[in-house]
């Protein structure tokens, strides 16, 4: 299956925390996730060892970048951003959000459910993927 054939409606939801659920598709070299976030949720500061592409479908997300929190960018419906590898960032959800994220290489922490920074564990954790 390629991205053009992807049917999100055929996939099961995973409830990550009370404010977030997602559907995940993974291949040998990438992970693609559709994510629903509730208004007011904050994805805590974290970074990834690989690049992340985020495409907002509905709602708005305000991203804050860097350890010094000096750069902000707000995305609305239809907007996309590529977050470079190892770039610290957090996201503030404004309105209920539907978004799609793509990573390459694939997100092992999402597949083996060790993404504690989203699951209510150590909010300062730096995911390895």
C-alpha positions in Angstrom: 0.0 0.0 0.0 1.3 3.5 -0.7 0.1 6.8 0.7 -2.3 7.4 -2.1 -4.1 4.1 -1.3 -4.3 4.7 2.5 -7.8 4.5 3.9 -7.8 5.9 7.5 -11.4 4.7 8.0 -10.3 1.1 7.9 -7.7 1.5 10.7 -8.2 1.1 14.5 -7.8 4.0 16.9 -5.2 3.8 19.7 -6.1 6.0 22.8 -2.7 7.3 23.9 -4.0 9.6 26.8 -7.3 11.3 27.6 -6.5 14.1 25.1 -5.0 12.2 22.2 -5.8 9.2 20.0 -4.1 8.0 16.8 -4.1 5.6 13.9 -0.7 4.3 12.8 0.6 2.9 9.5 4.2 1.7 9.4 6.4 0.3 6.8 10.1 -0.7 6.7 11.3 2.9 6.4 8.5 5.2 7.7 5.6 5.7 10.1 2.5 7.7 9.2 0.0 8.6 11.8 -3.4 10.3 11.8 -3.8 12.0 15.2 -6.8 13.6 17.0 -6.0 16.1 19.8 -8.4 17.8 22.1 -8.5 21.5 22.5 -6.1 22.8 25.2 -3.8 19.8 25.1 0.0 20.5 25.2 2.4 18.1 23.6 5.4 18.6 25.9 8.8 19.8 24.7 10.6 16.9 23.0 12.7 16.1 19.9 13.2 13.3 17.5 16.4 11.8 16.0 14.6 12.1 12.6 12.7 14.7 10.6 9.0 15.0 11.2 6.4 16.3 8.7 3.2 17.6 10.2 0.1 18.4 8.2 -2.9 20.0 10.0 -6.2 18.9 8.7 -8.6 20.6 11.2 -8.0 23.0 14.1 -4.9 25.0 14.9 -1.6 24.0 16.5 0.9 26.5 17.9 4.5 25.2 17.8 7.2 26.5 20.0 10.8 25.7 18.9 14.2 25.6 20.6 15.5 25.2 24.1 15.2 28.9 24.5 11.6 28.8 23.2 12.4 31.7 20.9 10.5 30.7 17.7 6.8 30.1 17.4 4.7 29.1 14.4 0.9 28.6 14.3 -0.5 26.1 11.7 -4.1 26.0 10.6 -6.1 23.7 8.3 -4.0 22.8 5.2 -0.7 24.1 6.7 2.4 21.8 6.8 5.7 22.1 8.6 8.9 20.0 8.5 10.5 19.8 11.9 14.2 19.1 11.6 15.9 16.2 13.3 16.9 16.9 17.0 14.9 20.2 17.0 13.2 20.6 20.5 9.6 21.5 20.0 6.2 21.5 21.8 2.7 22.0 20.4 -0.3 23.7 21.9 -3.7 22.6 20.5 -6.2 25.3 19.7 -9.6 23.8 19.0 -9.9 20.1 18.4 -7.2 19.1 15.9 -6.9 16.4 13.3 -3.4 16.1 11.8 -1.2 13.7 10.0 2.5 13.2 10.9 5.1 11.4 8.8 8.5 10.1 10.0 11.3 8.3 8.3 12.8 6.2 9.7 9.8 4.7 11.4 8.9 5.5 15.0 9.8 2.5 17.1 8.7 4.2 20.3 5.2 4.6 18.9 5.2 0.9 17.8 6.4 -0.5 21.1 4.5 2.0 23.2 7.5 3.5 25.0 6.5 7.1 24.1 6.2 8.0 27.8 6.2 11.8 27.1 2.7 11.3 25.6 1.4 8.6 27.8 1.7 10.6 31.1 5.1 9.4 32.1 8.3 11.5 32.1 7.2 14.7 30.3 10.8 15.7 29.8 11.7 12.4 28.0 13.5 12.7 24.7 12.1 10.0 22.4 14.7 8.1 20.5 12.7 8.1 17.3 
